[in-house]
Amino acid sequence: MLRKHFRIDTLHQLVTASRSFPVTARVDLQGALLDIIQRRFSVSHQSGVQAGYAFQTFTFSMLSVERSEPPVIAPIEYEDVDIGEAVPERCLKSTVWLCSLATVKLAILLTPVVKHTEPTGWQVEVALLPHETGGSLSAEVFRELELLVSKARSYRGKVISLEQRDNYSGKAGSVRVHKLRGVSREQVILPEKTIQLLERNVMDFIAQRDRLHQLGMSVKKGLLFHGPPGTGKTHTIHYLASQLPEHTTLLITADQVGLLDEYMQLARFLQPAMVVIEDVDLIARTRAAMRGPCEESMLNKLLNEMDGLREDAALLFVLTTNRPEDLEAALASRPGRVDQAIEFPLPDEDGRRKLVRLYAGKLRIGDKVVSLIVRKTKNASAAFIKELMRRSAQLLVQEGEMQDLQLQHVEAAIDEMLFAGGSLNVKLLGGAATG
């Protein structure tokens, strides 16, 4: 088929060039490639390709090699890729196009990048006859392709994370789009001073980012959220993601630090972006507490990535920890990496009252019962109060009649959470309540 298209006798007369893209660029790569092909070229043939069993990426040059399972033309195949929309994006598998531009013939091949039988990205290869026009044409195609892919429209403004492969390779397997619940300003129950500090360092900072850039100042910022478990750090991140619709949020857990290179590459493409590293103390504990060079190398990778960013990188780092005293000073005490620490304390009396109303949902609950819960949950976390309201509601529903929540329902739920389950259950629920 290729010999007929190029009107040649042997394939060694062709010259090929290729570009590889990370797996995170798959949707944008396909969109850019189809746009270029449809806009610039006349297509005489398109089909799928079955490359057979291979340990490496399939290319045009492999057609001239004797193989036990030679590649064959096949039906065009698609697979669905979730990009956080109502309908997933249909992405092509291995595909070949035979095209022309005036008198210039070319072939374009889209295939997965394969290493040891595992796909690690996607490759576009262009084959042409070796003359000046053809060479410049392939260069133009790749320049335009890279420009379009770099705009990364598919995941912009969404909340995403990278999926780790089963066999550790430091490469991402796919992109996961998170559909976080929307959190309004009224649903963030924190001391007023804490909220003001948060908004000044996030929303106000971002509102002035362009002006700061014009003044020659850095527009990247690092924040450290610290406090006891269950005090609202993750909840507040959901709030920030809701309030920053133009920012892409990248969620990094401690076991994904091996993918930090790919996360940072993606953050640069998708900026403005918010990079969230949860439980950062697991990878950024003090060097004296580390158990080997592997842990120290992970810390150094994080420090180097945060330091190596250009001053005009529109990135917001949010690190969370329950143990700020365990953090490496080179991270926590270095402006330019962490610029502001924000404490999330256990809720005070007014905060607990607001939390009870918030987590009561549509449950009818009188002021007397609210006051009891506020008194009974002294030194308890927001997570403890949330679970208390759910268990109290369950006890009410079990009685079969929907009425106002009564004192006995709350008392029974507290007894189950604090005493029946033992001290471990209290810790699991984030409570240290006193009656």
DRENMI-403781 format. One line per 5 residues: number of its first residue (from 1); their letters; for each residue x, y, z of C-alpha. Coordinates in nm, 3 decimals, padded with zeros to 5 digits. Layout:
NUM> A> X Y Z | ...
end
This chain:
1> MLRKH> 00.000 00.000 00.000 | 00.284 00.240 00.086 | 00.477 00.153 -00.231 | 00.168 00.223 -00.440 | 00.098 00.553 -00.258
6> FRIDT> 00.454 00.686 -00.303 | 00.502 00.514 -00.642 | 00.828 00.353 -00.532 | 00.970 00.003 -00.552 | 01.125 -00.027 -00.206
11> LHQLV> 01.046 00.138 00.127 | 01.409 00.228 00.200 | 01.361 00.524 -00.033 | 01.142 00.693 00.232 | 01.264 00.933 00.499
16> TASRS> 01.078 00.946 00.832 | 01.065 01.180 01.130 | 00.876 01.137 01.457 | 00.772 01.310 01.779 | 00.673 01.143 02.106
21> FPVTA> 00.420 01.284 02.352 | 00.337 01.183 02.711 | 00.028 00.974 02.780 | -00.134 01.281 02.941 | -00.136 01.455 02.600
26> RVDLQ> -00.329 01.183 02.419 | -00.661 01.365 02.377 | -00.502 01.696 02.280 | -00.261 01.518 02.044 | -00.542 01.347 01.858
31> GALLD> -00.740 01.669 01.827 | -00.437 01.860 01.698 | -00.337 01.586 01.453 | -00.687 01.551 01.306 | -00.714 01.930 01.273
36> IIQRR> -00.387 01.949 01.080 | -00.470 01.654 00.853 | -00.820 01.775 00.769 | -00.715 02.136 00.719 | -00.393 02.091 00.524
41> FSVSH> -00.400 01.763 00.336 | -00.604 01.553 00.100 | -00.651 01.205 00.251 | -00.668 00.909 00.013 | -00.668 00.638 00.280
46> QSGVQ> -00.716 00.597 00.656 | -00.721 00.272 00.846 | -00.624 00.108 01.169 | -00.299 -00.086 01.208 | -00.246 -00.412 01.393
51> AGYAF> 00.125 -00.408 01.466 | 00.139 -00.756 01.615 | 00.320 -00.852 01.933 | 00.611 -00.612 01.991 | 00.847 -00.501 02.266
56> QTFTF> 00.899 -00.161 02.110 | 00.714 00.119 01.936 | 00.589 00.027 01.589 | 00.735 00.248 01.311 | 00.736 00.260 00.932
61> SMLSV> 01.090 00.121 00.921 | 00.975 -00.199 01.092 | 00.780 -00.288 00.776 | 01.105 -00.388 00.610 | 01.198 -00.634 00.887
66> ERSEP> 01.094 -00.999 00.875 | 00.861 -01.066 01.168 | 00.668 -01.370 01.286 | 00.357 -01.150 01.321 | 00.376 -00.886 01.046
71> PVIAP> 00.168 -00.569 01.082 | -00.156 -00.560 00.888 | -00.420 -00.307 00.787 | -00.719 -00.327 01.024 | -01.048 -00.150 01.100
76> IEYED> -01.019 00.189 01.268 | -01.037 00.136 01.644 | -01.132 00.378 01.922 | -01.133 00.372 02.298 | -01.302 00.609 02.541
81> VDIGE> -01.090 00.847 02.749 | -01.248 01.034 03.039 | -01.178 01.409 03.036 | -01.439 01.504 03.296 | -01.718 01.582 03.049
86> AVPER> -02.062 01.423 03.024 | -01.940 01.209 02.734 | -01.586 01.063 02.721 | -01.356 01.150 02.432 | -01.321 00.885 02.161
91> CLKST> -00.952 00.838 02.091 | -00.797 00.650 01.803 | -00.572 00.354 01.854 | -00.291 00.280 01.602 | -00.388 00.458 01.280
96> VWLCS> -00.229 00.537 00.944 | -00.320 00.814 00.698 | -00.201 00.837 00.335 | -00.210 01.204 00.235 | -00.095 01.450 -00.025
101> LATVK> -00.039 01.823 -00.056 | -00.036 01.921 -00.424 | 00.236 01.693 -00.567 | 00.390 01.598 -00.231 | 00.298 01.255 -00.096
106> LAILL> 00.322 01.170 00.273 | 00.209 00.907 00.522 | 00.129 00.974 00.888 | 00.133 00.704 01.157 | -00.013 00.740 01.508
111> TPVVK> 00.099 00.465 01.747 | 00.149 00.411 02.120 | 00.503 00.444 02.251 | 00.585 00.095 02.379 | 00.856 00.001 02.628
116> HTEPT> 00.875 -00.363 02.733 | 00.520 -00.421 02.598 | 00.380 -00.134 02.811 | 00.240 00.182 02.642 | 00.404 00.491 02.794
121> GWQVE> 00.294 00.763 02.552 | 00.197 00.834 02.192 | 00.407 00.890 01.881 | 00.338 01.059 01.550 | 00.561 00.959 01.256
126> VALLP> 00.567 01.125 00.915 | 00.710 00.947 00.608 | 00.809 01.137 00.291 | 01.027 01.104 -00.012 | 01.369 01.266 00.042
131> HETGG> 01.347 01.606 -00.123 | 01.359 01.959 00.015 | 00.986 02.027 00.002 | 00.905 01.708 00.187 | 01.160 01.773 00.460
136> SLSAE> 01.033 02.123 00.530 | 00.675 01.995 00.526 | 00.736 01.741 00.803 | 00.908 02.009 01.012 | 00.606 02.239 00.965
141> VFREL> 00.368 01.961 01.069 | 00.557 01.894 01.392 | 00.591 02.263 01.480 | 00.219 02.316 01.442 | 00.139 01.990 01.619
146> ELLVS> 00.352 02.077 01.922 | 00.204 02.428 01.938 | -00.153 02.295 01.941 | -00.078 02.020 02.193 | 00.092 02.268 02.427
151> KARSY> -00.238 02.453 02.466 | -00.371 02.141 02.643 | -00.738 02.230 02.627 | -00.884 01.894 02.736 | -00.789 01.906 03.104
156> RGKVI> -00.763 02.281 03.156 | -00.966 02.407 03.451 | -01.034 02.055 03.586 | -00.922 01.855 03.889 | -00.695 01.570 03.781
161> SLEQR> -00.439 01.318 03.900 | -00.212 01.071 03.723 | -00.264 00.698 03.759 | 00.045 00.501 03.854 | 00.126 00.186 03.659
166> DNYSG> 00.116 -00.145 03.844 | 00.485 -00.202 03.777 | 00.672 00.106 03.900 | 00.840 00.288 03.615 | 00.808 00.654 03.711
171> KAGSV> 00.561 00.695 03.423 | 00.190 00.768 03.435 | -00.058 00.517 03.298 | -00.355 00.748 03.245 | -00.521 01.067 03.365
176> RVHKL> -00.800 01.053 03.620 | -01.049 01.341 03.629 | -01.200 01.404 03.973 | -01.553 01.535 04.004 | -01.524 01.717 04.335
181> RGVSR> -01.832 01.850 04.506 | -01.874 02.225 04.490 | -01.799 02.403 04.817 | -01.928 02.756 04.880 | -01.779 03.022 05.107
186> EQVIL> -02.049 02.957 05.369 | -01.953 02.589 05.387 | -01.594 02.666 05.494 | -01.619 02.671 05.874 | -01.293 02.820 05.997
191> PEKTI> -01.198 03.110 06.228 | -01.248 03.441 06.050 | -00.877 03.527 06.073 | -00.788 03.196 05.908 | -01.031 03.258 05.621
196> QLLER> -00.899 03.611 05.571 | -00.542 03.479 05.560 | -00.645 03.211 05.314 | -00.824 03.449 05.080 | -00.547 03.709 05.092
201> NVMDF> -00.288 03.449 04.992 | -00.500 03.279 04.726 | -00.788 03.473 04.572 | -00.644 03.821 04.634 | -00.297 03.712 04.523
206> IAQRD> -00.432 03.561 04.201 | -00.640 03.873 04.131 | -00.319 04.080 04.145 | -00.099 03.825 03.969 | -00.078 04.009 03.634
211> RLHQL> 00.015 04.336 03.802 | 00.281 04.166 04.014 | 00.426 04.010 03.698 | 00.443 04.354 03.537 | 00.641 04.473 03.840
216> GMSVK> 00.892 04.193 03.784 | 00.785 03.986 04.085 | 00.727 03.612 04.112 | 00.374 03.490 04.045 | 00.417 03.144 04.197
221> KGLLF> 00.330 03.083 04.561 | 00.358 02.798 04.811 | 00.115 02.742 05.099 | 00.131 02.491 05.384 | -00.199 02.379 05.539
226> HGPPG> -00.135 02.223 05.880 | -00.349 02.111 06.171 | -00.501 01.802 06.339 | -00.674 01.540 06.122 | -01.029 01.621 06.021
231> TGKTH> -01.007 01.998 06.062 | -01.098 02.085 05.704 | -00.773 02.096 05.503 | -00.902 01.877 05.220 | -01.246 02.040 05.241
236> TIHYL> -01.081 02.380 05.193 | -00.892 02.252 04.887 | -01.231 02.158 04.738 | -01.344 02.514 04.813 | -01.039 02.663 04.640
241> ASQLP> -01.090 02.440 04.336 | -01.450 02.564 04.321 | -01.342 02.928 04.342 | -01.065 02.902 04.082 | -01.245 02.770 03.771
246> EHTTL> -00.969 02.892 03.537 | -00.704 02.698 03.731 | -00.631 02.331 03.673 | -00.595 02.144 04.003 | -00.343 01.858 04.017
251> LITAD> -00.382 01.623 04.314 | -00.063 01.442 04.419 | -00.062 01.185 04.696 | 00.258 01.079 04.870 | 00.278 00.748 04.681
256> QVGLL> 00.271 00.937 04.349 | 00.585 01.142 04.409 | 00.763 00.919 04.157 | 00.544 01.087 03.894 | 00.653 01.435 04.003
261> DEYMQ> 00.835 01.502 03.675 | 00.521 01.433 03.474 | 00.304 01.629 03.717 | 00.527 01.935 03.684 | 00.539 01.904 03.306
266> LARFL> 00.160 01.892 03.305 | 00.136 02.186 03.549 | 00.351 02.402 03.320 | 00.133 02.316 03.021 | -00.191 02.378 03.211
271> QPAMV> -00.094 02.689 03.404 | -00.246 02.869 03.578 | -00.259 02.561 03.798 | -00.290 02.462 04.163 | -00.062 02.172 04.261
276> VIEDV> -00.183 01.995 04.576 | 00.052 01.756 04.761 | -00.134 01.586 05.045 | 00.042 01.451 05.353 | 00.366 01.609 05.238
281> DLIAR> 00.541 01.499 05.561 | 00.552 01.146 05.420 | 00.801 01.257 05.155 | 00.941 01.574 05.315 | 01.020 01.472 05.672
286> TRAAM> 01.342 01.596 05.829 | 01.652 01.436 05.680 | 01.750 01.303 06.024 | 01.429 01.097 06.028 | 01.479 00.948 05.682
291> RGPCE> 01.556 00.580 05.644 | 01.771 00.583 05.332 | 01.888 00.763 05.018 | 01.568 00.677 04.830 | 01.355 00.888 05.065
296> ESMLN> 01.607 01.172 05.050 | 01.607 01.164 04.671 | 01.228 01.206 04.670 | 01.260 01.511 04.894 | 01.533 01.656 04.673
301> KLLNE> 01.316 01.602 04.366 | 01.034 01.801 04.526 | 01.267 02.083 04.634 | 01.431 02.099 04.292 | 01.098 02.111 04.112
306> MDGLR> 00.968 02.394 04.331 | 01.298 02.582 04.301 | 01.347 02.520 03.931 | 01.026 02.692 03.823 | 01.056 03.022 03.643
311> EDAAL> 00.939 03.332 03.828 | 00.659 03.379 03.575 | 00.517 03.028 03.635 | 00.154 03.085 03.737 | 00.150 02.795 03.985
316> LFVLT> 00.006 02.772 04.333 | 00.146 02.493 04.554 | -00.072 02.373 04.842 | 00.098 02.125 05.077 | -00.097 01.960 05.359
321> TNRPE> 00.026 01.790 05.675 | -00.096 01.680 06.016 | 00.262 01.696 06.151 | 00.430 02.023 06.059 | 00.700 01.969 06.323
326> DLEAA> 00.831 01.673 06.120 | 00.886 01.869 05.798 | 01.231 01.933 05.654 | 01.335 02.294 05.723 | 01.461 02.334 05.365
331> LASRP> 01.098 02.307 05.258 | 00.891 02.455 05.541 | 01.125 02.740 05.637 | 01.227 02.860 05.294 | 01.034 03.149 05.133
336> GRVDQ> 01.000 03.078 04.764 | 00.899 02.722 04.841 | 00.650 02.775 05.124 | 00.555 03.141 05.151 | 00.273 03.111 05.404
341> AIEFP> 00.173 02.850 05.663 | -00.198 02.841 05.750 | -00.313 02.659 06.063 | -00.642 02.469 06.069 | -00.739 02.449 06.438
346> LPDED> -01.008 02.242 06.605 | -01.338 02.430 06.580 | -01.439 02.663 06.862 | -01.792 02.681 07.002 | -01.922 02.908 06.728
351> GRRKL> -01.754 02.690 06.465 | -01.907 02.372 06.606 | -02.252 02.532 06.601 | -02.211 02.620 06.232 | -02.079 02.271 06.156
356> VRLYA> -02.381 02.109 06.319 | -02.615 02.317 06.104 | -02.406 02.250 05.793 | -02.390 01.872 05.836 | -02.751 01.841 05.951
361> GKLRI> -02.845 01.889 05.586 | -03.225 01.867 05.554 | -03.258 01.714 05.899 | -03.490 01.906 06.131 | -03.306 01.990 06.451
366> GDKVV> -03.403 02.225 06.735 | -03.182 02.481 06.907 | -03.178 02.278 07.230 | -03.035 01.974 07.052 | -02.783 02.191 06.865
371> SLIVR> -02.662 02.336 07.196 | -02.624 01.986 07.341 | -02.414 01.872 07.045 | -02.196 02.185 07.066 | -02.131 02.116 07.437
376> KTKNA> -02.068 01.745 07.384 | -01.820 01.795 07.100 | -01.567 02.017 07.271 | -01.218 01.938 07.129 | -01.375 01.737 06.844
381> SAAFI> -01.285 01.784 06.478 | -01.516 01.885 06.197 | -01.495 01.528 06.064 | -01.618 01.395 06.400 | -01.919 01.628 06.397
386> KELMR> -02.002 01.530 06.039 | -02.009 01.160 06.132 | -02.206 01.234 06.450 | -02.482 01.402 06.249 | -02.500 01.110 06.007
391> RSAQL> -02.525 00.850 06.284 | -02.786 01.053 06.469 | -02.989 01.078 06.150 | -02.957 00.703 06.096 | -03.098 00.631 06.441
396> LVQEG> -03.388 00.865 06.369 | -03.463 00.706 06.032 | -03.455 00.356 06.183 | -03.753 00.446 06.400 | -03.958 00.480 06.083
401> EMQDL> -04.098 00.827 06.145 | -03.937 01.142 06.012 | -03.952 01.391 06.297 | -03.719 01.641 06.459 | -03.392 01.495 06.585
406> QLQHV> -03.423 01.420 06.956 | -03.171 01.423 07.241 | -03.179 01.043 07.273 | -03.065 01.001 06.913 | -02.763 01.221 06.971
411> EAAID> -02.680 01.056 07.303 | -02.696 00.708 07.146 | -02.475 00.814 06.855 | -02.216 00.971 07.087 | -02.212 00.660 07.307
416> EMLFA> -02.149 00.440 07.003 | -01.874 00.665 06.866 | -01.689 00.738 07.191 | -01.739 00.437 07.413 | -01.870 00.130 07.230
421> GGSLN> -01.589 00.143 06.973 | -01.310 00.207 07.224 | -01.029 00.463 07.212 | -00.915 00.352 06.866 | -01.255 00.435 06.721
426> VKLLG> -01.232 00.785 06.868 | -00.897 00.840 06.696 | -01.028 00.701 06.368 | -01.316 00.948 06.378 | -01.098 01.246 06.465
431> GAATG> -01.261 01.306 06.801 | -01.151 01.387 07.151 | -01.493 01.493 07.267 | -01.583 01.538 07.629 | -01.930 01.495 07.773
end
